[in-house]
Amino acid sequence: MLTAITNAKVVLPEGLVDGSILMEEGRILAAGRVIPPQDAVIRDARGQYVGPGFVDIHCHGGGTALGHEQPLEAARHHLAHGTTSLLISLAYSLTKDQWVEGIARIRQAMAQPGTSLAGIHFEGPYTNPQYGARSQRAWQIREEDYRLLFSLAEGLVRQCTYAPEMPGARDFARYVKSRQVALAAGHTEMSPAVLADAVTDGVTLIIHLFDAMGCHLGRESIRQTGVLQDSAADAALARTDLSYELICDSRAVHVKPANMQLAYRAAGADKLILITDATVQPYDPAGFPADDPRSSIDLNYNSEGQLSGSRLTMDQACRNMKKYTCAPVMDLFKMAAGNPARAVGLDAVVGSLEAGKEANIVLCDEDMNLSAVFLGGTQVH
Ligand SMILES: [Zn+2]
């Protein structure tokens, strides 16, 4: 069935165009200034923005479903908020058995037709225990362990995060690159020199810039000279060859407003990637007063009261980014769809409205309030 979404502000990689999108059998046939043929089923967008479905490359779950336990349910939760390609993140806080079982469940789920699951993000094992995503009972990682995990997840892993300062990390990084997986630095206090070596080893991404990052001088970072020393985030942002993932929550807890603005200005809309880092909440937000961050719509705290990921959805992340940086809709779609797809090698099939790509499409207003989501040409919300 030939379908046309007409009367739209079409978000194309080169800019906004008043026009239409033509799709058939789950693929985009044309987008932009195209005249729909007479036999096409017409869907009038009534002047709304029509952009590519979101691509979330860092997510642990959604709604009541943990990604490693119920990947389909987690993906469905995010699909309702416009995420048409989702990577499930496995963190070092999970046991080795949970990794193994999680990989098997995700592989099984991805074999189902009509799912938005697009792969796995290995968030570890080489992360720095000082900077989260790792429990006290963390298992001792050995080369044979990560080789096992990568072979179990063959063809599924699209991103792997590590802390380049950890012992053994360089061998690990080279191994990850040999598997053609995007290499990301995070949960780290790497110095500029360590980061430079890591880029040589293949790092192209920084996960949640400013969050779970420290300084290579630790607590001495300001005491020595009274001058704030170069943190891992500064070192990363100073480079021109990296892309940066950002968690934009509504109260700017993961990233302070000034840092969000700094990242937007320094790196620009072509280098930033919005992620949700979402997980499942263990409490009812309604049980907390308005000034308690646990009452927020998109933050998450663990049982020890520590910040632990978010309850974000990508549409909400876009709204938050807009609120703090005034980024226009065009830039929001770059950060929530085009850039993440490119970063993990999904851009041949998703991430933009171009002929031949999957018809993953969202309709929204200028505040990123969604009115429709299409997955593979089918309207799912
Ligand atoms: Zn994470």
Residues whose N, C-alpha, C, O or C-beta is under 5 A from the ligand:
A	BS01	ZN	S89 E123 D277
